Amino acid sequence: MSGAFAEHAARAKAHAEKILNGVAEEARLAGVICETVQIEEDHPYEAIIEAAKQRGCDLIVMASHGRSGIAAIVLGSVTTKVLTHTKIPVLVCH
């Protein structure tokens, strides 16, 4: 792993951890049980589905960025891939 790539990966991981900790704290304050997990995977939709299966989740909640046209085709959609590859119900928030 090159120095620049390793540095970027470390910053991304730290940023994600900060966001996840904030979400967990908000959940705690609202009295909601929350477990966060950070997984590095080439195919994020596979990691999301596997994490949900391993934890016995009965619902996956995801966001939709609402891209349309060529942007949606070229960029793909993790949400769409989760929707089409899991039997677990998915709630999409727009």
TIDOVEX-211058 format. One record per residue (C-alpha): x, y, z; residue number from 1. Coordinates in nm, 3 decimals, decimal comma. Each point is the difference from the previous one (the first is absolute). Example, Ala and Ser with C-alpha at 12.3 -4.5 7.8 and 13.67 -1.06 7.14 Angstrom:
! TIDOVEX-211058
        x        y        z    k
    1,230   -0,450    0,780    1
    0,137    0,344   -0,066    2
END
This chain:
! TIDOVEX-211058
        x        y        z    k
    0,000    0,000    0,000    1
    0,150    0,333   -0,103    2
    0,054    0,273    0,258    3
   -0,261    0,229   -0,152    4
   -0,257   -0,279   -0,024    5
    0,067   -0,114    0,357    6
   -0,033    0,358    0,125    7
   -0,328    0,047   -0,188    8
   -0,134   -0,332    0,133    9
    0,093    0,096    0,357   10
   -0,173    0,338   -0,034   11
   -0,312   -0,158   -0,151   12
   -0,015   -0,256    0,281   13
    0,040    0,271    0,266   14
   -0,271    0,213   -0,165   15
   -0,240   -0,295   -0,017   16
    0,070   -0,084    0,365   17
   -0,079    0,359    0,100   18
   -0,332   -0,011   -0,186   19
   -0,091   -0,342    0,140   20
    0,083    0,110    0,354   21
   -0,226    0,303   -0,045   22
   -0,286   -0,218   -0,124   23
    0,048   -0,242    0,290   24
   -0,006    0,287    0,248   25
   -0,319    0,145   -0,149   26
   -0,161   -0,344    0,019   27
    0,111   -0,040    0,362   28
   -0,148    0,337    0,092   29
   -0,327   -0,104   -0,165   30
   -0,001   -0,329    0,191   31
    0,058   -0,207   -0,313   32
    0,237   -0,296    0,002   33
    0,260    0,054   -0,270   34
    0,292   -0,210   -0,113   35
    0,236    0,148   -0,258   36
    0,233   -0,193   -0,224   37
    0,261    0,113   -0,251   38
    0,092   -0,247   -0,273   39
    0,242    0,041   -0,289   40
   -0,128   -0,182   -0,307   41
    0,041    0,032   -0,376   42
   -0,376   -0,042   -0,043   43
   -0,178    0,204    0,270   44
   -0,342   -0,149   -0,073   45
    0,134   -0,347    0,080   46
    0,144    0,121    0,331   47
   -0,329    0,168    0,093   48
   -0,202   -0,313   -0,072   49
    0,246   -0,229    0,179   50
    0,015    0,227    0,307   51
   -0,381    0,007    0,016   52
   -0,017   -0,381   -0,029   53
    0,266   -0,055    0,266   54
   -0,181    0,228    0,243   55
   -0,345   -0,144   -0,069   56
   -0,138    0,333   -0,122   57
   -0,361    0,005   -0,110   58
    0,036    0,331   -0,188   59
    0,273    0,185   -0,189   60
   -0,040    0,379   -0,016   61
    0,183    0,184   -0,276   62
    0,008    0,341   -0,163   63
   -0,064    0,082   -0,363   64
    0,192    0,289   -0,148   65
   -0,258    0,031   -0,276   66
    0,243    0,005   -0,292   67
   -0,166   -0,044   -0,334   68
    0,091   -0,043   -0,362   69
    0,354   -0,082   -0,098   70
    0,136    0,076    0,351   71
   -0,211   -0,280    0,147   72
    0,108   -0,243   -0,272   73
    0,371    0,082    0,010   74
    0,035    0,030    0,377   75
   -0,229   -0,291    0,081   76
   -0,184   -0,013    0,326   77
    0,094   -0,190    0,311   78
   -0,360    0,035    0,115   79
   -0,130   -0,154   -0,322   80
    0,247   -0,287    0,029   81
   -0,104   -0,067    0,359   82
   -0,367    0,011   -0,104   83
    0,055   -0,253   -0,278   84
    0,234   -0,237    0,185   85
   -0,160   -0,046    0,343   86
   -0,314   -0,160    0,134   87
    0,011    0,227    0,305   88
   -0,248    0,291   -0,030   89
    0,166    0,331   -0,090   90
   -0,134    0,344    0,094   91
    0,132    0,266   -0,237   92
    0,001    0,359    0,130   93
    0,015    0,278   -0,256   94
END
